[in-house]
């Protein structure tokens, strides 16, 4: 696991690292780590998890499990998909979820090309300020 700036997050998220090791084939995914508490995303719990290592990280994984919300597949079975259009990569990613390759700790990030649907997904404070034209 690697952060946007290249930091190794694997020791902080042993639960996600184990889920990745259990995948039937090697892949590079684009996504966001999340921790859910009381049915809401808990950014402070996520930050606390990112700072832990060793026994502390393993304990935190039990107390506040992490999930990866996946929005892209960049490499699959040793083959780079970066030259492919996003629409094609998205179809591949959806297929990985439909066939159960990605499950449990992995969630598919919703996507739409419908403007009204996208506006409805936005926080009401943002959606109210976005022009519908």
C-alpha positions in Angstrom: 0.0 0.0 0.0 1.3 3.4 -1.0 0.1 6.9 -0.2 -0.2 9.6 -2.9 3.2 10.9 -2.0 4.8 7.4 -2.1 4.9 6.6 1.6 4.6 2.9 2.5 1.3 2.4 4.4 1.4 -1.4 4.5 2.6 -1.6 8.1 -0.2 0.7 9.3 -3.0 -1.3 7.5 -2.2 -5.0 8.0 -5.9 -5.8 7.4 -5.9 -4.3 3.9 -2.4 -5.8 3.2 -3.8 -9.2 4.1 -6.8 -8.7 1.9 -4.5 -7.7 -1.0 -2.3 -10.8 -0.5 -5.4 -13.0 -0.7 -6.3 -11.7 -4.2 -6.1 -14.4 -6.8 -4.0 -12.2 -9.1 -1.6 -9.2 -8.8 -3.2 -5.8 -9.5 -2.5 -2.2 -8.9 -5.6 -0.3 -7.8 -6.4 3.4 -7.3 -8.6 4.0 -4.3 -9.0 5.7 -0.9 -8.6 4.0 2.5 -11.6 4.6 4.8 -12.5 3.8 8.3 -16.2 3.7 9.3 -17.5 4.4 12.8 -21.1 4.7 13.7 -22.1 4.3 10.0 -20.0 7.4 9.0 -16.5 7.8 7.5 -14.2 8.6 10.4 -11.2 10.6 9.1 -9.6 11.0 12.6 -9.7 7.2 13.1 -8.1 6.8 9.6 -5.4 9.3 10.6 -4.7 7.5 13.9 -4.5 4.1 12.0 -2.0 5.6 9.5 0.4 6.4 12.4 0.4 3.0 14.0 2.8 0.1 13.4 3.4 -3.4 14.7 1.2 -4.6 17.6 -0.6 -1.2 17.7 -1.5 -1.4 14.0 -2.8 -5.0 14.4 -5.0 -3.9 17.4 -6.3 -0.9 15.5 -7.2 -3.1 12.6 -9.5 -5.1 14.9 -11.0 -2.0 16.6 -11.3 0.1 13.5 -11.1 -2.0 10.3 -10.1 -0.2 7.1 -11.7 -0.6 3.7 -10.5 0.4 0.3 -12.9 2.3 -1.9 -11.6 1.5 -5.4 -12.1 3.9 -8.3 -9.5 2.6 -10.9 -7.5 -0.5 -11.9 -4.0 0.5 -13.2 -2.4 -2.9 -13.7 -3.8 -6.4 -13.8 -1.9 -9.7 -13.9 1.3 -7.9 -14.8 -0.2 -5.9 -17.6 -0.3 -2.1 -17.4 -3.7 -0.7 -18.2 -2.6 3.0 -18.1 -2.7 3.4 -21.9 -6.4 2.3 -22.0 -9.2 4.8 -21.7 -10.7 5.2 -18.2 -14.1 3.8 -19.5 -12.3 0.5 -20.4 -10.5 0.4 -17.1 -13.8 1.0 -15.3 -15.4 -1.9 -17.1 -12.5 -4.1 -16.1 -12.8 -2.9 -12.5 -16.6 -3.5 -12.4 -15.9 -7.0 -13.7 -13.5 -7.7 -10.9 -16.3 -6.9 -8.4 -19.0 -8.7 -10.3 -16.9 -11.9 -10.4 -16.1 -11.6 -6.7 -12.4 -11.0 -7.2 -12.7 -7.8 -5.2 -14.9 -8.2 -2.2 -14.9 -7.9 1.6 -12.4 -5.1 2.3 -12.9 -3.6 -1.2 -15.8 -1.4 -2.3 -16.5 -0.1 -5.7 -16.7 3.7 -5.9 -19.9 4.7 -7.6 -19.6 6.5 -10.9 -22.1 8.2 -13.2 -22.1 10.2 -16.4 -25.5 11.7 -15.5 -25.2 15.3 -14.2 -28.3 15.2 -12.1 -27.2 12.0 -10.4 -23.8 13.5 -9.7 -25.4 16.6 -8.2 -27.6 14.5 -6.0 -24.5 12.7 -4.6 -22.8 15.9 -3.6 -23.1 17.2 -0.1 -26.2 19.5 0.0 -24.1 22.5 0.8 -22.1 21.9 -2.4 -24.9 20.8 -4.5 -26.9 23.8 -3.7 -24.2 26.1 -5.0 -23.6 24.2 -8.3 -25.3 25.6 -11.3 -27.6 23.1 -13.0 -26.8 24.6 -16.5 
